[in-house]
Amino acid sequence: MYLIDTNVFLQGKNFHYQFGFCTGFWDWVVNAHASQKVFSINKVRRELLDGPAGDPCVTWANSMPAAFFLPDDTDPGVMTNYAAVQQWAASSSHYQPRAKAVFANADKADAFLIATAMHKGWKIATHEKWNAEKKNGIPIPNAASAMGVQTLTIYELLTLHSAPTFNFIP
């Protein structure tokens, strides 16, 4: 099972999977969820809904079944793991104080994605990359790895769980 990070949806909407020409990606998300393989969390939904009025991601997030966006800060199991994730971040001597403060912001999805993946034993699909040198931010793959959670890119996830569907229309 997989949790999808906010940046997959936003970058998809803005670049590779624009709603105007690549509805196949968005259909894939719906179908993958219907197969109980792909989910996200409420914090991701809130980040998507912060978009401007009329934004296709806002419309899309509102159209998704409620069960797609899993509870995060209301789930006791997630919150137990969230505390462990935040303890790891706070005790790290690698990251700058500002990076730790941003990561600790309870309105942001990153630490909650990791905590939910820990609680469920799932993987996270994100566009973020592992970066051992980064100190001014905490990449999801870095924190997830420290907490025993696997990450992969959306492209790796699609390779595992999709068939080629791009057809040219003259």
The 8 nearest C-alpha neighbors of each residue, nearest first, counted from 0:
[[1, 36, 121, 37, 122, 2, 35, 38],
 [0, 2, 122, 37, 123, 121, 36, 38],
 [1, 3, 39, 123, 38, 37, 124, 122],
 [2, 4, 124, 39, 123, 125, 38, 1],
 [3, 5, 125, 6, 7, 124, 2, 43],
 [6, 4, 43, 7, 8, 9, 3, 47],
 [5, 7, 9, 8, 4, 10, 126, 125],
 [8, 6, 5, 10, 9, 4, 11, 125],
 [7, 9, 11, 6, 5, 10, 12, 56],
 [10, 8, 6, 12, 11, 7, 13, 5],
 [11, 9, 13, 12, 7, 6, 8, 14],
 [10, 12, 16, 8, 15, 9, 14, 13],
 [11, 13, 17, 9, 10, 16, 14, 8],
 [14, 12, 10, 11, 17, 9, 15, 16],
 [13, 15, 11, 10, 12, 16, 17, 9],
 [14, 16, 11, 17, 13, 12, 10, 21],
 [17, 15, 11, 21, 12, 14, 24, 18],
 [18, 16, 12, 19, 21, 20, 13, 14],
 [17, 19, 22, 21, 20, 16, 12, 55],
 [20, 18, 17, 21, 22, 16, 12, 55],
 [21, 19, 18, 17, 22, 16, 23, 15],
 [22, 20, 16, 23, 18, 17, 24, 19],
 [21, 23, 25, 18, 24, 26, 20, 16],
 [24, 22, 26, 21, 25, 27, 164, 16],
 [25, 23, 27, 26, 22, 21, 16, 28],
 [24, 26, 28, 22, 27, 23, 29, 21],
 [27, 25, 23, 29, 24, 28, 30, 22],
 [26, 28, 24, 30, 25, 29, 31, 23],
 [27, 29, 31, 25, 26, 30, 32, 24],
 [28, 30, 26, 32, 27, 31, 33, 25],
 [31, 29, 33, 27, 32, 28, 26, 34],
 [32, 30, 34, 28, 37, 33, 36, 29],
 [31, 33, 37, 35, 29, 34, 30, 36],
 [32, 34, 30, 35, 31, 29, 36, 37],
 [33, 35, 31, 32, 36, 30, 37, 29],
 [36, 34, 32, 33, 37, 31, 0, 38],
 [37, 35, 0, 31, 34, 32, 1, 38],
 [38, 36, 32, 1, 31, 0, 2, 35],
 [39, 37, 2, 67, 32, 68, 1, 3],
 [38, 40, 2, 68, 3, 67, 69, 43],
 [41, 39, 68, 69, 43, 42, 70, 71],
 [40, 42, 44, 68, 43, 69, 70, 45],
 [41, 43, 108, 45, 44, 40, 46, 107],
 [44, 42, 46, 5, 41, 45, 40, 108],
 [43, 45, 41, 47, 42, 46, 48, 60],
 [44, 46, 48, 42, 43, 47, 41, 49],
 [45, 47, 43, 49, 44, 48, 42, 5],
 [48, 46, 44, 49, 45, 57, 50, 43],
 [47, 49, 57, 45, 50, 46, 44, 60],
 [50, 48, 46, 47, 45, 51, 57, 44],
 [51, 49, 48, 47, 54, 57, 52, 56],
 [50, 52, 54, 53, 49, 57, 48, 55],
 [53, 51, 54, 50, 57, 55, 58, 49],
 [52, 54, 55, 51, 58, 57, 50, 56],
 [53, 55, 57, 56, 52, 51, 50, 58],
 [54, 56, 58, 57, 59, 53, 18, 12],
 [57, 55, 59, 58, 54, 60, 47, 12],
 [58, 56, 48, 60, 54, 55, 59, 47],
 [57, 59, 55, 61, 56, 60, 62, 54],
 [58, 60, 56, 62, 61, 57, 55, 63],
 [61, 59, 57, 63, 62, 58, 56, 44],
 [60, 62, 58, 59, 63, 57, 48, 64],
 [61, 63, 59, 60, 58, 64, 57, 65],
 [64, 62, 60, 61, 65, 59, 67, 29],
 [65, 63, 66, 67, 62, 68, 61, 60],
 [64, 66, 67, 68, 63, 69, 61, 62],
 [65, 67, 64, 68, 69, 38, 63, 70],
 [68, 66, 38, 65, 64, 39, 69, 63],
 [69, 67, 40, 39, 41, 66, 65, 38],
 [70, 68, 40, 41, 67, 66, 39, 71],
 [71, 69, 41, 74, 73, 40, 72, 68],
 [70, 72, 74, 73, 77, 41, 40, 69],
 [71, 73, 74, 78, 70, 77, 111, 75],
 [74, 72, 71, 70, 75, 78, 77, 76],
 [73, 75, 77, 71, 76, 72, 70, 78],
 [76, 74, 78, 77, 79, 73, 72, 71],
 [77, 75, 79, 78, 74, 118, 80, 115],
 [76, 78, 115, 80, 74, 114, 75, 79],
 [77, 79, 81, 75, 80, 76, 72, 82],
 [80, 78, 76, 82, 81, 77, 75, 83],
 [79, 81, 114, 83, 77, 82, 78, 84],
 [80, 82, 78, 114, 84, 83, 79, 77],
 [81, 83, 85, 80, 79, 84, 86, 78],
 [84, 82, 80, 86, 81, 85, 87, 79],
 [85, 83, 81, 87, 86, 82, 80, 88],
 [84, 86, 88, 82, 87, 83, 89, 81],
 [87, 85, 83, 89, 84, 88, 82, 90],
 [86, 88, 84, 90, 85, 89, 83, 91],
 [89, 87, 85, 91, 86, 90, 99, 84],
 [90, 88, 86, 87, 91, 85, 99, 92],
 [91, 89, 87, 88, 86, 92, 85, 93],
 [92, 90, 88, 93, 89, 87, 94, 86],
 [91, 93, 94, 90, 95, 89, 88, 96],
 [94, 92, 91, 134, 95, 133, 132, 90],
 [95, 93, 134, 92, 98, 135, 91, 96],
 [94, 96, 98, 97, 135, 134, 99, 93],
 [95, 97, 99, 98, 100, 94, 135, 89],
 [98, 96, 100, 99, 95, 101, 135, 136],
 [99, 97, 136, 135, 101, 95, 96, 100],
 [98, 100, 102, 96, 97, 101, 103, 88],
 [101, 99, 97, 103, 102, 98, 96, 104],
 [100, 102, 98, 104, 103, 99, 97, 136],
 [101, 103, 99, 100, 104, 98, 110, 137],
 [104, 102, 100, 101, 105, 99, 85, 110],
 [105, 103, 101, 106, 102, 107, 100, 108],
 [104, 106, 107, 103, 108, 102, 111, 110],
 [107, 105, 104, 108, 42, 46, 45, 103],
 [108, 106, 105, 104, 109, 42, 102, 110],
 [107, 109, 42, 111, 43, 110, 112, 106],
 [110, 108, 112, 111, 107, 139, 113, 102],
 [111, 109, 113, 112, 108, 114, 81, 84],
 [110, 112, 114, 108, 113, 109, 115, 81],
 [113, 111, 115, 109, 110, 114, 108, 116],
 [112, 114, 116, 110, 111, 115, 143, 117],
 [113, 115, 81, 80, 111, 117, 77, 116],
 [116, 114, 118, 77, 112, 117, 113, 111],
 [115, 117, 121, 113, 119, 118, 120, 114],
 [118, 116, 114, 120, 115, 119, 113, 148],
 [117, 119, 115, 116, 77, 120, 76, 114],
 [118, 120, 116, 121, 117, 115, 77, 0],
 [119, 121, 117, 116, 118, 122, 148, 0],
 [120, 122, 116, 0, 119, 1, 117, 123],
 [123, 121, 1, 149, 150, 116, 148, 2],
 [122, 124, 150, 2, 1, 3, 125, 151],
 [125, 123, 3, 151, 152, 153, 150, 2],
 [126, 124, 152, 4, 127, 7, 153, 123],
 [125, 127, 152, 7, 6, 128, 153, 124],
 [128, 126, 125, 138, 139, 140, 129, 152],
 [129, 127, 130, 140, 126, 138, 139, 125],
 [128, 130, 140, 141, 131, 138, 127, 139],
 [131, 129, 132, 133, 128, 141, 138, 140],
 [130, 132, 133, 129, 141, 134, 138, 93],
 [133, 131, 130, 134, 93, 129, 135, 94],
 [132, 134, 130, 131, 135, 136, 137, 94],
 [133, 135, 94, 136, 95, 93, 132, 137],
 [136, 134, 98, 95, 133, 94, 97, 137],
 [137, 135, 98, 134, 138, 133, 94, 99],
 [136, 138, 98, 139, 102, 142, 141, 135],
 [139, 137, 141, 140, 136, 127, 142, 129],
 [138, 140, 142, 141, 143, 109, 137, 127],
 [141, 139, 143, 129, 138, 142, 144, 150],
 [142, 140, 144, 138, 139, 129, 143, 145],
 [141, 143, 145, 139, 144, 140, 146, 138],
 [144, 142, 148, 140, 146, 145, 141, 139],
 [143, 145, 147, 146, 141, 148, 142, 140],
 [146, 144, 142, 143, 147, 141, 148, 87],
 [145, 147, 143, 144, 148, 142, 84, 117],
 [146, 148, 144, 145, 143, 149, 117, 142],
 [149, 147, 143, 144, 146, 122, 117, 150],
 [148, 150, 122, 144, 143, 123, 147, 151],
 [151, 149, 123, 122, 124, 140, 148, 152],
 [152, 150, 124, 155, 123, 125, 153, 156],
 [151, 153, 124, 125, 155, 154, 126, 156],
 [152, 154, 156, 124, 155, 157, 125, 151],
 [155, 153, 157, 152, 156, 158, 151, 159],
 [154, 156, 158, 152, 153, 157, 151, 159],
 [157, 155, 153, 159, 154, 158, 160, 152],
 [156, 158, 154, 160, 161, 159, 155, 153],
 [159, 157, 155, 156, 160, 161, 154, 162],
 [158, 160, 156, 157, 161, 155, 154, 162],
 [161, 159, 157, 158, 156, 162, 31, 155],
 [162, 160, 157, 158, 159, 163, 27, 156],
 [161, 163, 164, 160, 158, 157, 159, 165],
 [164, 162, 165, 161, 166, 158, 157, 23],
 [165, 163, 162, 166, 23, 161, 24, 167],
 [164, 166, 163, 167, 23, 21, 162, 168],
 [167, 165, 164, 168, 163, 169, 23, 21],
 [166, 168, 169, 165, 164, 20, 21, 163],
 [167, 169, 166, 165, 20, 164, 21, 19],
 [168, 167, 166, 165, 20, 21, 164, 19]]
